[in-house]
Amino acid sequence: MRLTIILILTTFTIYAQKTYQKNYFDNGVLESEGWIIEKQKTDYWKFYYKNKTVKKEGHFINGKETKYWFFYREDGTKIMDGHFIRGFKNDWWVFYNDKNIITYKCQFKNNLKNGYCLIYENNNIVSIKKYKKDNFIKEWTDIESFKKENNLRDLQ
């Protein structure tokens, strides 16, 4: 009995071994790197453009994006960052223009806009839009009218 348990644990350890993997473009430049368990991406990964700048970075569980991710342009400026749950955008996502300035923040649920989007100009909120399952519901162009109709805790 004891030998069987040891054999099973040893077999599981051999087949479920975590390894670090690097993938390369045809020209030899690093394309991606991160951890693999049983042929699935796990833990922290980085992906690169051919010019060697980071394209995106974040965590995986069982081959699906999870936790907080960052996405970049080829010049290194941010495009967006936000939360994934089981491969889907969820919670707040922040979007940036090419000068690394926030243009809007949106709430997502399962890859769909679901909640509020805050639209920015010159670091100030100029409008708030509400969505449900990616369908536009309503827009407010000033904070005071938004406050009258909504609970500010919904923006957390």
C-alpha positions in Angstrom: 0.0 0.0 0.0 2.7 2.4 1.0 4.7 1.7 -2.1 1.7 2.3 -4.3 1.2 5.8 -2.7 4.8 6.7 -3.2 4.7 5.5 -6.9 1.5 7.6 -7.5 3.1 10.7 -6.0 6.3 10.2 -7.9 4.4 9.7 -11.2 2.3 12.8 -10.6 5.4 14.9 -9.8 7.1 13.8 -13.0 4.1 14.6 -15.2 3.1 17.8 -13.5 6.5 19.4 -13.5 6.6 23.1 -13.9 9.1 24.3 -16.5 10.2 27.7 -17.8 9.6 28.2 -21.5 10.9 30.7 -24.0 9.5 31.1 -27.5 11.2 32.9 -30.4 10.3 34.7 -33.6 11.8 33.3 -36.8 14.5 36.0 -36.6 15.6 34.7 -33.2 14.1 37.5 -31.1 12.3 36.4 -27.9 8.6 36.3 -28.5 7.3 35.1 -25.1 8.5 33.6 -21.9 6.9 32.1 -18.8 5.9 29.0 -16.9 4.3 25.8 -18.2 2.6 23.0 -16.3 1.2 20.1 -18.4 1.5 22.1 -21.6 -0.6 25.0 -20.2 0.7 28.5 -19.4 0.7 29.2 -15.7 1.9 32.0 -13.4 3.7 35.0 -14.9 4.3 35.5 -18.6 5.7 38.2 -20.8 5.1 38.6 -24.6 7.2 40.8 -26.8 7.1 42.6 -30.1 9.8 41.9 -32.7 11.5 45.1 -31.7 12.0 43.5 -28.2 9.7 45.8 -26.3 7.1 44.2 -24.0 3.7 43.7 -25.8 1.8 42.3 -22.8 2.4 40.8 -19.4 0.4 39.0 -16.7 -0.6 35.8 -15.0 -2.1 32.5 -16.2 -3.9 29.7 -14.4 -4.6 26.6 -16.5 -3.8 28.4 -19.7 -6.2 31.3 -19.1 -5.4 34.9 -18.3 -6.0 35.8 -14.7 -5.3 38.6 -12.2 -4.0 42.0 -13.4 -2.5 42.4 -17.0 -0.7 45.2 -18.8 -0.8 45.8 -22.6 1.7 48.1 -24.4 2.3 49.6 -27.9 5.5 48.9 -29.8 7.0 52.2 -28.5 6.5 51.0 -24.9 3.5 53.2 -23.9 0.6 51.5 -22.3 -2.6 50.7 -24.2 -4.6 49.3 -21.3 -4.4 47.4 -18.1 -7.0 45.5 -16.0 -8.3 42.3 -14.4 -8.9 39.0 -16.0 -10.8 36.1 -14.5 -10.6 32.8 -16.3 -9.6 34.5 -19.5 -12.3 37.2 -19.5 -12.0 40.9 -18.8 -13.6 41.7 -15.5 -13.8 44.6 -13.1 -12.1 47.9 -14.0 -10.0 48.4 -17.1 -8.0 51.5 -17.8 -7.3 52.7 -21.4 -4.5 55.1 -22.4 -3.7 57.3 -25.4 -0.3 57.2 -27.1 1.0 59.8 -24.6 0.3 57.4 -21.7 -2.6 59.6 -20.5 -5.8 57.9 -19.3 -8.6 58.3 -21.9 -11.2 56.2 -20.2 -11.9 53.5 -17.5 -14.6 50.9 -17.9 -16.1 48.1 -15.8 -16.3 44.7 -17.5 -18.0 41.4 -16.8 -17.0 38.4 -19.0 -15.4 40.6 -21.7 -18.5 42.9 -22.0 -18.8 46.5 -20.8 -21.0 46.1 -17.8 -21.3 49.0 -15.4 -19.8 52.4 -15.9 -17.2 54.0 -18.3 -15.5 57.2 -17.1 -14.4 59.3 -20.1 -11.4 61.6 -19.5 -10.0 64.7 -21.2 -7.0 66.5 -19.7 -7.2 64.2 -16.6 -10.7 65.3 -15.9 -13.9 63.2 -16.2 -16.0 64.7 -19.0 -18.7 62.1 -19.1 -19.9 58.9 -17.5 -21.6 56.2 -19.6 -23.5 53.2 -18.3 -23.5 49.8 -20.1 -25.3 46.5 -19.5 -23.9 43.5 -21.3 -22.1 45.8 -23.8 -25.3 47.7 -24.6 -25.2 51.5 -24.0 -27.8 52.6 -21.4 -27.2 56.2 -20.5 -24.7 59.0 -20.4 -24.1 61.8 -17.9 -21.9 64.8 -18.9 -21.4 66.2 -15.4 -20.7 64.7 -12.0 -23.6 66.4 -10.2 -26.3 64.9 -12.4 -24.6 61.5 -12.2 -24.5 61.8 -8.3 -28.3 62.6 -8.2 -29.2 59.4 -10.1 -26.5 57.0 -8.9 -24.6 55.7 -5.9 -20.9 56.6 -6.0 -20.1 53.2 -4.5 -21.0 51.7 -7.9 -17.8 53.3 -9.2 -15.6 51.3 -6.8 
